[in-house]
Amino acid sequence: MTADEMKAAIGKESVSDWIEVTQAMIDTFADATGDHQFIHVDPERAKLTPFGTTIAHGFLTLSLLPQIAMKTQDAPRLDGVKMGVNYGGNKVRFLAPVPSGSNIRGRSKITEFEEKRPGQFQYTTETTIEIEGSDKPAMIAEWITQVFV
């Protein structure tokens, strides 16, 4: 898409494919971050919690945003991008736990798009992470990305 087409796509919703959040994924994330709290990595102890099973780290769910973006076939994408970088977030809320073995997907829309300088664009995306079979979303995030063409 051109920059003008990206601006015209503000507010258009797109939905990603489902991603399974496995215990192996959770364990690997725990090893990478050093967060080995039992609710994430000990299935036997986690059975005794209100969750009834292990749950994904909130930051694991957040870190899946790039994968979710890549699994969103109809998402608006600027033509000729050579590089993209995370710029930060305006808002992140973890609303419901993601049980191990759950499928999640993103429902996203671009809320802002602007050219910062020639060849450098910044856009804000609002993404709601849904858990298959649940009425309550796992997370809502407003994330800022910069891309260079």
Phi, psi and omega in degrees: 000151173280170177299320178296321178292325176297316178300320180291339181274358178304130179092347179287126182272141174226153185234135181276169168289165177284147175235130177276131177262101186270163176296324178299320178296316180297315180297319179296319178296319178300318179295320181292327186256346183079009179265092182255029178306138189301332180295345178261323194240355183240093184303324182292312178292323181295333176301333184274357180269169175300340180283331179077357181196174175289154180231153177290148171298143174302320181289337172295314178302314178299319183290348178277357180306316178297320178295319178298318179299320180290336180264016177252099187294324186259015180290142175297133179225132179287135179290146170076019181291126178265332183199144174230146179223146172289134179254335178143187181230148174269326185203136171221129177228130176261110190259333180209147179290152176255103180294146175305137181089357179284156170257135177235158173211163179252140172244111192235156171207143175282131180252339178213146176209127180209154174270120181279320175200168183307124178083001180234120182240151178231134176223151178248132180240132172260122181236131172254124178267117180263148174253126181304128179086002181243141177280337183262131178289154177285321188202149168233129182225140172249108189241143182249132180232143171246139178233151183236130180246000000 
